[in-house]
Amino acid sequence: MTITKSLSLTLEKFLQLPETKPPSEYINGEIIQKPMPKTRHSRLQSKIISTVNQVTEVNKIAYAFPELRCTFGGRSIVPDIAIISWDNIVFNQYGEPVDDVIIAPDWTIEILSPEQSSNRVTGNILHCIKYGCKLGWLIDPDDRSILIFQPQKEPELKYGEDELIILKGIELSLTAEIVFDWLKMN
């Protein structure tokens, strides 16, 4: 993770910079480059996105986006997965989603990478919750746990057969074990 502190760089100036690969985030006046995803991260990300979108897109309930820049509350972050309720997706005149998302996702999911600071990632989830996000997951593949955040509630740590909390309106039944079983490719 690369951190660049710039007292003169505003959020507006940050948003004018070219995108980086992997993406950079703007948090409290710092530019922080996210780590490059590795295999387990990418596998979980793609399985969660496809599972959510299979049950939400056809009925226009929500849509799960990978690595979508969301700018709100003085930050510009790129959650691993940003799930936005259909009613909160802004479409252009062609029925296509507009490029700039200026709201918190309704459900944010972060998959912890070994070189990431869990506190920094948790801070992004808490920022989302503060600005209207209804649900946050912090997935830790190393200890097979999922920490769940909701507004006005204590975080809940889920393992094994523990039922996971899903965004209201999304008809899914998942446990931590189901999510981590997606890592197996046999």
Buried (B, 14 or more C-beta within 10 A) or exposed (E): EEEEEEEEBEBEEBEEEEEEEBBBBBBEBBBBBBEEBEEBBBBBBEBBBEBBBEBBEEEEBBBBBBBBBBBBBEBBBBBBBBBBBBEBBEEEEEEEBEEEBEBBBBBBBBBBBEEBEEEBBBBBBBBBBEBBBBBBBBBBBEEBBBBBBBEEEEEEEBEEEBEBBBBEEBEBEBBBBBBBEBEEEE
